[in-house]
Amino acid sequence: MAWEQEAFVRSLGALSSNTVDAYRRDVRDFVVWAERAQLSGPAEVDHLVLRRYLSYLTTRRLAKRSVARKAAALRRYFGWLSRTGALPSDPSRRLSGPSGEGRLPHVLKLDELDTLLAEGPDEGPVGRRDRAVVELLYGSGLRVGELCGLRPADVDLVQGKVMVWGKGAKQRQLPMSEASVDAVRIWAETGRATMVGPHSPADALFVNRRGHRLTPRDVRRILDRRASSPTHPHALRHTFATHLLDGGADLRAVQELLGHEDLATTQLYTHVSKERLRTVYEATHPRA
């Protein structure tokens, strides 16, 4: 039977575009390896073959996190083949990659955050947009893809709420900080109209200098211009979650705000908070 790669990719419609692209690449790489091993289709793949493939990846010195992600892609792929009846059983059951390095999320220092959020003396339309972007990323903990997909109608500046579409096409409503409400209002009222053009999408809250919908790459450039050191957009989301927990927020509430399906994903930030407390203790206690 054929590998059915494109049909599998089409079945991933509810996932984010980045996840779909990663799964496409991971399955394609496995198919290339399998065909070199004289396997003509998924019916010839068993659990041992999959274990050998993960071992092969390890010998090529791929990061543990990368191998674990590829294992997850193969579980999704062979699980789909089994559910659709293309395979009588799922050879990827109980397939697990190596545990990751356990790196904690990067949380911005207060001076780094102040630099990103600082308001210039005469920002102009681009500066107003940039500050609104940064305020929303930090003030509401948005994923960069969620921010880029925002429409003007998704933002309620009167009630201070923003509606986003997260992973799995799930919608959630989030509060906005006062600073982000002010920044988005200034951008919407005095900046956006000067940057949109005749071919700009009417449903894009944020646009780039060409009048097109803002992209994650555009957001990276915004942070590069404003940050004192290289900063990834997700660092603002990490900082949002960690600051909430530092302030005493309930873990379940933070899970809802971040849009995490699994509480274990959110619990990672409790380790970040403990690490921050330990750092403060060691830096300030005279007998630490």
N, C-alpha and C positions, 0 to 999 in steps of 0.2 A: 504494500500500500504506500501511497505518497506520504510525505511528511506533513502535508496540510498546514504549512507555516502561515500562509496568508489568511486562511480561515481562522486559525487560532488568534492571529493579531486582531481580526475583526471582532472576535468575541470579547476583546478587552475594552470595548467602547466606554465602559463606565469609569475606567482608570484615567489618571492624568496622562497627558501626552508624553511627559518625560518617562513615566513608568512603562508605557506602551513601547516607546523607543528602546528602552533598556531590555525589556523582555524579547523584543524582536531580535536585537543583537545577540542576546544570550542563547536563544534557541537556534539562531542561524549558525553561531559558532559551534554549538554542539553537533548540529547536522553535518557541518564540514568535517569535524573530527570523526564522527561516526561513519561517514562515507569513506574516509581514508582507511578506516578499519574494516572496510568491506561490508558494512551494514547498509542494506538497501531501503530500510524503512523502520518505523517505530515498532512494528510487530517483532522485530529481531532484537529489541532492546529489553534487557532484564535489569534487575536491581544491581547485579554485579557489574554490568557495563556502566551504569551510572556512577557507581563507586569508583571504578577505574578512571572515569572521566574527571571526577573531582580530584583524584590523586594526581592525574596528569596536570591539572591546573595548579596544584600545589607545587609540583616539581618545577613549574615555570615561574615560581616565586610571585604569584599573584597575591595581593593582600587578602588576609582572611575575610575581610568584609566583602570583597569582590567575589570570592569563591562562595560565600554564604548567599550572596544575592543571586548568583547563577544557579545555585541549588534551588532557591525559591522559584526561579523562573521555570526550571525543569519540573518541579512539583506542579506548578500551575499548568504547564503544557501537557504533561502526561495525565494529570487529573482531568483536563478537558477532553483528551482523547478517550479516556475511559468513560466519562459521563455521556459523551455523544455516541458511544457504541463502537467507535473505531477500534478500540482495544478491549479484550475481554476482562482485563484487570489492569490495575495501575502499578507499574514497576517502580514508581517513585515514592510509594508509601514508606514512611519512616526514613526517607532520605534527608539527611541533615548535613549541612556544611560545617566548617570549623567555626567555633565561636569567635566573634570579633575581638578586636583589641580592647574594647570597653572604653573607648575614648569618651570623655565627658563633653557635652556641648560647650562651645565657646561662648562665654558671657562677657559682654562689653563692660569695661571699667567706666566709672561715672564720668571721667574726663573725656573718654572716647565718645560716650553717648552725648555729652554736652556739645562736643564739636560737631557731631552729626546733626543735632537738632538746632544749632545756633542760627539765628536769623540775621542775615546781612543787612547793611544800611540801605541798600537799594537793590532788591533782589531781581526785579523784572519778572516777566512771565515764567521763564524757565526756573528761576530760583523759587518762585512761589509753588510751582508744580513739585519741584524737588523736595521742598520742606513738607508739603502735604503728603508726599509718598513716604518719607521717613517717619513722619508723625503717625501715619496709619500703620506702618509695619511694626513700630514699637508700641503704639498706644492700644492697638487691638490684636496684636500677635498674628497678623495675616501671613500666610504663605505668599511668596512672590507671585505665583500663578494666580492666586485668588485676587490679589491686588490688581494685576494687569487685566483681569477679566471684569472688573467693576464697571457698572453702568451708572450714569447720573441718578437713575431711579432707585439704585440700590442703597443710596446714602440718604438718611433722614437727619438733616442737620438740626431740626427743631427738637426732636427727641434724643438726638445723639446716638443713633444706631446705624449699623451698616450690615447689609445682608450679603453673604458670600456663598459661593458654590465651592465646596471643598472636594476632597478625594471621594471617588465613587459617586459623583454628582449629587452629593448630599448638601442640603442647604442649612445654614445656621445663621442666627442673628447675633451680632456682637455689639457691645457698648463701645462708644467712642470717647476718648478722653477730651477734655475741654480744649486742650491744645490742638488736637487733630481736627475737632469740629471747626475751630477758628481757621486753621491752615487750609482745610478743604474748602471752606466758604470763600476765603480770599482767592484761592485758585479758581474756583468755579465762577466767581463773579467778576474777577478782574484779570485773570490769566488765560483761561481755557479758550475764550473766544478769539484771542489774538494768535493762537497756535493752530487752531483747526483750519482746514482748507476745504475746497469744494468736494474733495474725495475722501474726507475724513469720516470714519464711522460715527454715526450719530449716537450709538449706544456705548461709546468708549468714554469713561470718565477721565482717563489720563491718556494723553497723546504725546508722541515724541516731536522732535523738531521738524520732521517731514509731514506731520499731521496724521501719522498712522497710529494705531493703537500701541501703547507702550508695551514693550516686551521685557522678559526677565533680563536679557542682555542690556537693555537700556537702563534697567534699575541698577545693575551692577556698575554701570558707568556713573550713575548718579552718586552711588556710595563712594566710588573711587575719587570723585571730585570733592566730596565733602568730608571724608574720613581722614583722620590723622595717620592711620595705618590700614593696610588691606583688610577689608571687611566684607563678608558675604551677607546677602540679605537675610539668610536664615539666622544669623547671629542676633538680629533684632528680635526675632520670634523667641529664640532661646532666652534672651535677656528679659523679655516680657514675662515669660513663664516663671523664670527664676525670681524676679522681683515680686511677683504675686505671692509665691510661696514664702519668700523672705518676710513679706508683710503679714503672713498668717492666713493666706487664702486656703480654702479647703481643696484637697487634691482632686476630688470629683468635679468641683467647679472649674478648676483649671483644665481638667480633661475636656469638659464641655466647651470651654472657650477655644481650646486648641483644635477641637474636632478630632481627637484621637478615639479610635474604636476600642483600643486595648488600654486599660489603665496602666499596664506595665510600661507602656511607652512614656506615659506622663510621669511615672515614678522615677524615671531617670533624672528628672529635674530635682527630686528630693536629694539625690546624691550630690548634685551641683551645689545646692544650698548648704548642705553639711560641709562640703569642701570649702565654700566661701567662709563659713563661720570659723572653721579651723584656721584658715589663712589669717582672718582678722584676729583671732585669739593669739596666734603665734607672733603676729606683728605688733600687738599692743600690750599683751600681758607681760609684766616685768619678769615673771618666773617661768614663762612658756619655754 
